Amino acid sequence: MKLITSNLIQKLVTLSDDAIHICWITAFAMKSGVELMLPTLRKAHARGCEIQLLVGDYLCITQPEALRLLIKELPNSEIRMFQSNGRSFHPKAYLFRGNQSQHVIVGSSNLSKSALTSGIEWNLHTIDMETFEQSIDAFHKVFYSESTIPVNDESLRLYETKYLEANKVTPLSSMWNEAESTELMYGAGATPSIVMDEPAQYGIIQPRPAQKLALSALEDTLEQGYDKALVVLATGLGKTYLAAFFAQKFKRILFVAHRDEILQQAKSAFQNVHPTRSTGYFNANEKDTESDLIFASVYTISQKFHLDKFSKDAFDLIVIDEFHHAVAKTYNRVIDYFDPQFLLGITATPDRLDNQDVYSLCDGNVAIQIHFLDAIARKWLSPFHYYGIRDEIDYSQIRWFGMHYDEEELLNEQLRDDVIKKVFREWQNHKQTKTIAFCSSVKQAIYLCKNFKSQGIEAEVLTGQNAKHERKSIHERFTNGDLEIIFTVDLFNEGVDIPAVDTLLFIRPTESISVFTQQIGRGLRIAEGKSHCVIIDCIGNYRNADRKLRIFKPDLKPTERLKLTEVETIPMTDCVLHFDLEVINLLEELTKKNRNYRQQIIDAYFELKMELGRRPTYLEMHLNSNVLELNLSREFGSYVGMLAEAEELTSEESLVFNQFMDLLNEIEKTAMSKSYKMVVLKAMLERGKSEWKRAITAEEVVPFFKEFLSEKARRHIDPVDDDLKKVTSLIERMPMTKWSGSSKGLVAFRNKEFAFEIEVPTEMESILFHWVTEICDYRLHRYFERKARKLEN
């Protein structure tokens, strides 16, 4: 361990020259510091060093010019910004991994010239391996957290606007004082906490009914030749044990998750099912590469340095827990690197998708999906009585920071006397014996707990900040009935199993369907003497307040309006929904005020464009936007029509769009009972931008046609005959003849030749080809996605 008190730059330059992986996290970055380090970083970048830099927007000190330099000069590096939203963000750490050594420098120096050269700064430097592994693991958890965004041209443009406004209106010193005093009052903000239960002791472990059903579905998947599958099991049905049972078919298993607590729980479950197999962790503290069953932190194993310790076929089965996270870069690195016999994704969220491309990661194969309402109907989970009560908070008066409400303003509203009195009154009216209350922050949980105690209620706060002995004591008192309510923050995460919970109290704005579903799952486990679970939900005029309620009506189409009555039952279950008349009126009013569907799509487009730093493709819009059901053909005629309405087309693109609008709309809207039309078009596009539209025969299409539809994810949906003559006849009879007959002259099929009846000026070829390719790729993906979902049901 060494203390560095001056000229930190010398050490950073030396370590960068030998590094294969550089990770820096600083509260802010100044142009002076970036310019100073750029020659060194450029050299590392040029030789292929992995560079990941994280800076903060705290108090808008980071200079936009500094960020612009980084993304321009280091195009293959990852630059992200931590959005503090009022929370303090003070880290200064420089991590280097070399071929022979590793280094951690932590101290006071930000990325500025004075801090790296002449300023009075104290930094500690260590080469300790254990410290480095803990540091780089902690770095990646922050680097890829929901509070960070990629720095690109779009996000930088928005930050620059914020930066200029902040530095114009308020001097830095007063901003600093205000932020620091706010933190002293309200805390730095809670990170998601997980409270682990002590693992139960089991005798002989046997699959439960839901697990048997899922195992049977996985057997069918294996027989069909798939090597990937997704299983969606509602919370409480035992997805981890399902994976353990399925693992009996395989020799070496890798289980990957994003939290150590999940890995601990999984290791316990697998050991109960596989008592004779060796087990170990691969995380910040342990690097087991030899055991039969390895439980790995995604943040650790996804690093190239660690992946290289394994051969690509090191594991027969890889299990990805909470598979809806698998679209993250960390998971993608693991999935892309390994070549197992089988990849199993497991998740409890019904929102598969939250419109992320989870579908393609499992080759479109969802082996089984059991919604929690299905599980209740089968008596596998407890029914519930839901009470939607009016939240007294006016959320329209609270600042929105893009991802969440201003923490300070929200807390001030949540701690109002009238708000707390109503929460207590409604809880008293509806509660049963054991309640978990979900709060927005630790501060809110502590305050409410004190308030309930002052009224004679046995209450406690339980978060990840509690010591292990405290958690155990609170759990025992709660289970024994000596404790009536636990206030917690984000206890819905994996790791908690208290079947006796019979009341849930939601006193936080929850917009995410996944989060809402996981919270509900905490109360649905069956227990002796428990007839049902009571759910008390405070519903206010917060953003998308009605969206989460759609999970109670899974048959509701995405474009259908949610209609509520004061009391209604959920078919096939003993579940009852109760809504205050005020809540019904509120949601109806919110629906009227909501942006229209067309504007929602355009807003989603710009949000995704900011995230990607470029115009998203049509398929990316479908997979990654937050629009539940993307229907551009109905609303805009085509994807390009949406771009035109959003004023996103260049003058050159506008000319192409105006000339070929009918063609684009035809490709976008032509009916598809089979995939054949788009497969023919895909075959034509393979010929390039100048040749794609010229005439083609069925015989020429056959090789591509057969190869494309023989892929695993497609062959069981649109199977193709092995007889080439039959395939040729099929192509002529179906896509070629039918499309030419319905296209109003845009497509022709004459003398056994199929062609698009268009003339494209040379200067327009590239743009039109690009657009037609995007629409074709989207339509093919969407077709097979829909067909696969129908087969699931």
N, C-alpha and C positions, 0 to 999 in steps of 0.2 A: 504494500500500500504506500503510495507516494502522494504528497501534497504539492499541487501546482499553484503558485500564486502570481505568476506572470507569464506572458507570451504563450498562452495555451495553443496558439496557432502552430507553433513549431511541432508540438506533439501531434496535433490533428493531421498535419501534412505528412509526418513520418508514418503514422499508423494507416493513413489512407493509401499510401503507396504500396502497402503490403496486404491490403484488405481484399477479401472476396465478398464481403457483405458489410455494408455500412448502414447503421440505423441511428438517426439523430432525432431528438425531440427537444424543442425549445419553445419557451413561452411566446417569443416573437422573433422575427427575422427582419434585419435591416438591410438595405441595399449595400451599405458599406461592408457588412460582414459577408454577404453573398459574393460580392465582387472579389473580396479577399480570398475566399475559398474556391472560387470557380475554376481556376487553373488546375488545382489539385483534384477537384471533383470531376472535371472533364477527362483527365487522364484515367481515373478509375472507371468512369463511364465507358470510355473508349475500349478498355480491355475487358469489358463485360462484367465488371463488379456490380452486384445487386445493391442498389441505392434506394433507401426508403427514408424520407424526411417528413417530419410532422411538426408543424408550427401552429400557434394559436391565434385566434382573433381577439383575445382578451383585451378590452379597452381600446381596440382598433389601433394597436401600436405597430403591428406588422405592416410593413410598407408594401403596397401592391407592386411597386417596381421590383422589389426583391423576389416576389413570387413569379413575376413575369420572366425575370432572368432565369430562374430555376427551370421552369417548364420549357423555355426556349432552348436553353443550352444543354439540358439533360433529358431529352425526349423519352428515353427508355427507362427512366427512373420513376418511382412512385412518390408523388408529392401530395400530401393531404393536409387539411386544415381542421383543427379542433374548434368547433363552434361552442363557445363558452356560455352564451346566453345568460350572462350575469354571474356565472360561477367563476371562481378564481382558477387560473391555469398557470402554474409557475414552474413546471419541470425544465431542467436543463441537463441533458444527458447525451453522451456521445459513445456509441457502441461500435466496436469493430471486431469482425471475425476474420482471422487470417488462416492460412493453411496450417500453421504450426502453433498459433497462440490466439488468445482472445483478450479484449480490453474493454473496460468500462470506465468512463470518466463522468463523474457526477459532481455538480457544484453550483456555481452562481452565474456562469457565463452563458449569455444568450448569443445568438448569431448576429453579432454586430462587431465592427472593427475595434472599438474601444474595449469591449469585453474580451476579445481574443488577443489583444496586444497590450495596451498600456493601462487599462483599467485595473482597479484593485478588486481582484476576484480570487476566490478560493475554490479549488476543484480537487477532488480526490480521484486517484487513478489506481485501479486494481487489475490484476490479471487472473484473479481467482476464477476458476471454471464454474463453480457452483453459483457464485454471484452473477457471472455473465449469463448463465442459462436462465436464472430467475429474472434478470433484467430484460433479456430479449423476449422472454415470454410475456412479461408485463407490458413491454413496449407494443407488441402485436395486439394485445387485448385492447389497448387504447387506440392504436393505429387503425384498427378495423371496427371500432365501436360505432354505434349509431350516431354518436355526437360528431363524427368526422365526415368530411366530404372531400372528394378528389379536387385538386386544384387544376383547373383547365380554363380555357378562354371564357367560357360561360360563367362558371362560378367566380372567377376573378373579376369579371365585369360587375357582378352584383356586389362583391366585397368592396370593390373600389368605390362604388356609390356610397356604401355604408361608411367606409373609411373617410371619404371627403366630407360627408355630412357630420360625422362625429368630431373630426378635427377642426371643422369650421365653427361649430356651435359651442363646444365645451373644451376648455384647456385641459391638458392631460392630468395635471395635478389634482384638480377637483374631481375628475372622473375616477381617479385612483382612490381618493379618500372615500367617495361615495360607495364604490364597489367593496372596499375593504370593510366599511362599517356594516354594509348589508350582509356580508358573509358572517360577521361576528354575531349578528342577530338571527340569521336564518340557517346557518350551516352551509357547507360547500355543496350540498346536494347529495342525495343518496345514490349509490350505484346499486344495480339489481342484487338483491341478497338471496341466498339459498340457505335453508336450514336443513341440515341432514338429520334424519332419524337414525337411531341405532338399528343395524340390520337385524331383522327377526331371524330366529333359528327355525329351520325347517327339517322335516323328516324326509320321506321320499317325495320328490317333486314330480308332479304330473301336470300336463297342460290342462288349462281350464277351457270351458266351451268355446269362448271367443278365440283362444289361441289354437284350439284344434281346427276351427274353421279356417283361420289364417294359414296354418301349416298345410292344410289340404290345398288351399289356393296356391301356395308356394310349390307344392308337389306338382300341380298342374303346370305351373310356370316352367319348372325344370323339364317336364316332359315335352313342352312346346318348343324347347330349345333356347329359351331366353337365358342370358347370363347376368341380367340385371332386373331388379324389381323394386317397387315402392309399396310399402304396407302402411296404411293409415288406420290406426286404432285409437279410439277415443281414450282420453285420460282415464286410468283406472282399470283398463282391460289387460295390462301387463305386456306392453310392447317389448320391454327389455328381456323379460323371460321368454317371450316368443322368439327373439333373436337367439337366446341361449339354447332353446330346444332345436331350432333350425340348424344351429352350429354343430349339432351331433353328426351331421353328414360330412363335415369337413375337418381337416387335420389342424391346420394353423389358421388362427383367426385374428384379425385386427379390428378393434372396436374404436371408432373415432367420435369424439364429442368436443364441445367448446367450453366445457366447465369441468374442473377437477372433481366437483361433487358428483356430477353425473357419472364420471369414470369410476368413482368409488362405489356408487350404487350398482353400476353394471358389473364390476368385478365381483362384488358379493353375490349377485344373481348368477353369474356364470359359474362361480365356484360351487354354488349349491347344485347346479345341474351337472357340472363336470368336476367332481371332487378329486379326481386323480390327475388332472392336467395341470401343468405348471402355468402360473400367471405372473404378470408384471406390468409396470407402468412405463410409458414413454412420455415424460412430461418435463417440466422445468427442473425437477429434483431427481428424477430417475430415468435412465436410458436403457431399458431392457430390450435387447434385440433378439434374444434367444428363446423366450418362453413360448409355449403353445398358444396361449391367449395373451395378447398385448392390448392394453387399454391406453390409447394415445390422445393427448391434447392436440387439437388441430393446429393450434398456434405454434407448437413445438415441431411436430412431425412434418409440417408443410414447408419448413425451411429447407432449401436445397441441400445444405450441408448435412442435414439429418436424413433426408430422403435417400441421399447417396449411400447411406449405411446399409440400405436394403436392396436386394435384387428386385426386379420388377415383378417376379412371380413368387415373392417371399411368402405370400399369404394365399390360402385357398378361398377364404371368405373374408370380405371386408364389410363391416356393418357401420353405416353412417347414421348416428342418432340425430334426432331433430332435423330430418332431411330437408325441411323447408329452408334451412340455412345453407344448403349445399351449393347454392349458386355463388356464394362468396368466393373470392380468389383463393383463400386459404384451402377450402375444401376442393376447389377445382384442381389445385396443384396435386393434391393427394390422389384424386380420382384419375387424373391424367397420367400420373406417374406409374401407378401399380396396374398389374394385369392379373387380377384374381380369377379363379374359376367362377365366382359369383359375387356381385355387389348387391347388398341389401340396404335399402334406405327405409328407416322407420320414423314415423312422426305421429303426433296426436292432433295436429292442426287440420281442420277441415278445409282451410283456405289454401289448397295446394298451390294454393299455389301462390297466393298473394300475387298472382300474375308474374311470377318468376319462372325461369326456364327450367324448373325441376323436372318437367315432363321429359325433356330430351335427355336428361342425365340418366334416366332409367329406361331409355329406348321406348318411351311411351307405354311402358308396362306397369300399370298399377294392379298388383296381384289381388288386393282386396282393400275395401274402404268401409269401415264401420263407424258411422256417425254416432255421436253420443245419444241421440234420440232413438236410433235403431237399437243400441245397447239397452236403453231403458225399456223399450218395447219387449225385448227378449228377457227382461228381468235380470240382466247382468249388472246394471247400475241402478241406483236409487232414483225414483222420480223426484220432481221438485215442484214447489209452489213459488212462482215468481211474482214479486211486487215491484212494479215500476212507479216510483214516487217522484214528485216534482222537486228538483234541486233548486234551492233558493238563490243560488249564485247566478249572476248575469255574466255569462262568459264573453258576451260581445264587448264588454268593457275591459277585458284582459288582453294584453298584447300577445300576439301569436308570432312565434319565432321560426316558422317554417316546418318544424317537427313537433313542437309542443308549446304550451302556454308559458309565459313568463313565470318563473317559479316563485318569485317574491310576491308578485301581484296575486297569483293564485292562492298562495298561502294566506295572505291577508284576508281574502274573501272566505276561505275555508274556516278561519278561526273566529269569524263573527259570531256573536252570541246567538242570534236568531237561527243561523245555519246549524250550529251545534245542538241547540234545543230541539230543532225539528228532527235531526238525525237520531237523537236519543229517544224522542217520542215515538218515531216510526219503528225503531228497533224494539222498544218495549211492547208495541202493539203486535208485532209479528214474530218475534224471536222464539226459538225453542230453548235448548239447553246449552249448546256449545257453539260459539260463534267465532269465525275468523273475519276480521274487518280489514279490507284492503285500502291502504292510504296512498297518497301521492308522494309523501316525503316522511322521513324520520321525525322531523319537527311536528308535522301534523299528527302522526301516530302518538308521540309523547304527550302532546297537548290534549288530545281526545282521551287518552288513557287516564290522565290526571282528572279530567272532567268527570268521566264515568266513575272513577274511584270516589270522588267527592260526593257522589250520589248513592254510595253504598254498593257499587258493583265491583266484584272481584275481577280485576282486569290487569293485563300485562302487555308490554311491548316486546315483540320478538322479531329481530332482524339478524343479518349476518354479523352485526356488531356485538351481539351477545356472546359471552364465553361459552364453551362447550358444556360446563356444569350448569350454567344458567339455562341453556336450551333444554337440557335433560330435565331439570327441575320444573320448568314451565310446562313442558310436554306432559310430565307425570301428573302435575296438578290439574291440567286441563282434561286429561283422560279420566282422572278419578272424579271429576266433577267439582273440584275445589276452586276452579277458575272458570269464569263464565265467558269471557271474551278475550281474544288475542288481537291486538292491533299490529299489522305488519306492512311491509313494503315489498312488493314483488315476490311474495311467498309462493306465487303460482308456478314458479320455475320447478324443474325436476328436482326431486330429492325429498319431498314431503309426502307423507302418507299417514293421515290421521282419519281413519274411517269413521270415527264417532262424530266428526263435525256434522252438525245438522242445520246450521244457519250460516249464511254468507252475507256480509254487509259490504257493499261497494260504495265507497265515499271518495271516489276519484273519477275524473273524466276518462273513459276508456273508449277509444275509437277503433283499435285493432281487433279484428275478429279473432285472430289467433290468441291474443292476450285474454280477451273476454271468455273464450272457450276454455282456456287453461284454468282461469280463475273458477269458473263454474265446476270444472272437473274436481276441484279440491273438496267439493261437498257431495259428490255423487257415489262415493264408495259405499257399498252395503255394509251395515253393521247391525249387531243384535239390538233389538228394541228401537231401531230407526225406521220409521215408516216413510219419511220423505225428507227432503232438504228444503229449507226456506231460503230464498234469495231476495234480499232487499237491495234494490238498485236505485241510486240517486241519479235521475236523468235530467239534464239541463240543456240549455241551448248551445252546447259545445259542438264543435265541428263534427259533421257526419254522425250525429247522435243516434240516428235511426239505423245506421248501417249494421251495427253489431246485433240488433234485434232480429235481423233477417235469419240468423242461425236457428231461430225457433220455427221458421217456415222454410225448410230446405227445398221445397218444391217451387218456391217463388222464383220466377224468372228474373234475371238481373235487371231487365228494363221495366219490370212491373213495380208499381208503387206499393209500399208497405201500408196495409190498412189494419188498424187496431181497434178492438172494442174493449170495454171496461173489464169484462171477464170472458175468457175463452179457454178451451181445452186443446191440447195437442193430440191429434188422432193417434190411436193405437197405444197411448200411454196414459198414465194417471197424473200427468203434468197439467198444472193450471196456471194460466197467465192472468194477472190482475194489473190493470193500469189505471192510475188516477185520471180523471177526466181532464185535469190540467195538463197532464203529460200527453194525452191524445191530441188535445188542441195545440200544444206546443209543437209536436212533431209535424202536424199538418201545416202549421204556419211556417216551420222551417223548410218543409218541402216546397212550399210556394215561393219562398225566398231563395231557394237554392239556385245555383247557376243552371242554365239549361244544359241538356246533354251535350250539345255541340260545343258549348264553351268549356264544359268539363274536359272534353277530349283535347281541345286546343291547349288548355292549361296543363293537362298531363303531358302533352307533347313538349311544352317549354320546360317543365320540371325535369323530364328525362334528358332533354338536350343539355341542361345545365349539369346534370350528373355525369353525362358522357363527354361533355365538352365538344360535341359535334351534333349534327343532325342525326337522329336515330333512324334506322331502317324501319320499314313497315313491320317486319317480324319482331324487331326489338320493341317497337311500340306495343305490340300484342303481348309480348312476354314480360316486359319490365315496367309498363305503365301501371298506374293504380286504378285504371278504368275496369270495372267489373266485366263488362261485355263490350268489346270494341267493335262497333258496326259502322265502319267508315263508308262502305258502299251505299248504305241507306242514307246516311247523313250528308255525305259530300260527293258521292259518285265514285270516288276512289281515294287512295292515300294521297295522291298528288293533288286531288281536289281539296283535301284538308290543308295541305301545305299552302295552296293558293289562298284559301280563306284566311289562313294565319299570317299571310303576307311574308312567307318564307321563301318564295321563289325569286331567283335573280331575273333580270330582264330577259336574258337568253332562255332561261327555263320557262318563263311565262309564254314566250313565243312557241316553244315546243308543246307546252300544255294546251294552248289554245288551238293549235293545229291538230293535235292527236287526242283530244279529250274523249272523243267517242270511242276510239280504240281502247284507251285505258279503262274507261267505264265498262266496255264489253268484256275485257279480260277479268276485271274485278267482279262483275255481276253474273257472268254466264253460269247457268245451273250446273251443279256437280253432284249427281247421285252416285258417281264413281270418281275416282281420281284421274281417269284416263285423259281428259282434255288437258289438264295441267302437266301431266307426264309427257304428252306429245309436245306441248309448248316448251317444257324443260329440255327435251331432246333437241328441239330446234335452236334454243338459246345456246346450247353447247357449241354451236358453229361460230359464235362471235357476233360482234355488233353490226357488221356489214351484211352478214349472210343469214342471220337468224330467220328473217321473214320470207326468204325465197321458198319456192315449192319444195316439198319433200314427199316421198312415198312411204307407205306403211312398211315396206321391206326395209327401208333405211332406218325407221324408228325402232323396229323390233329389238335389236341388241340392247339399246339403252332402256327400252321399255321393260324388258325381262329382268335386266340387272337391277333397275331401280325398284321394281315391285317384288324382288326376291329378298330384299333386306328384311332382317328379323322383325322390325317394328311394323312392317307393311304387309308381309306375305300372307298373314292370317286375316287381313282386312280385305285386300283386293288380290286374291291368289291369281297366278298366271299359269296357263297350260304349258306343258313342255313342248307341245307340237307347234313348230314355228308357223306352219300354214294356218293353224287355228288362231294364233296370236295375230298374224297379219290380217286375217279376216275380221277379227275382233276390232282391231284398230280402225279398219276401214268402215265397218258397220256402225261403230259407236262414236268415238270422239270426232273423227273426221267428218262423217256424214251429218251427225247431229249438230255439231258446232257450225258447220257451213249453212245449215238450214235455219238456224236461229239467230244469225249474227247481223242481219240486215245489210248484207253485202260486204262486210268487213273481212269475212273469211270465206274462202272458196275451196271446193273439192271437185275437181274436174279431171277426167282421164286418169284417175287414180293418183292425182297429185293434190296435195293439201298446201295452201299458202294463204298469207295475209295480203289482202288486196290494198296495199299502201305503197306510196312512193315517199321515201325519207331522204331529204337533203343531207348531204355528207356531213355538214356542220351540226346536224341535229342527231346523228346516229348514236353517239355516245350517251347522251342524256336519255333518249327514248329507250335504248337497250337497258340501261341501268334501272329505269322505272319498271319496265316490263318484267325484268328479272326479280325485282323486289316484290311485285304483286304475285308473281308465280310462286316464289318461295313461301310467301305468307299463306297463300291459298292451299298449297300442298301440306304445309305444317298444320294448318287449322283443320283441314279435312281429316287427316289421320288422327289428330288429337281428339276430335269429336267422335269419330268412329270407335276409338279405343275406349273412351268413356262410356259409350253405349254398351260395349262388350262387358265392361266392369259390372254394369247393372243387369 
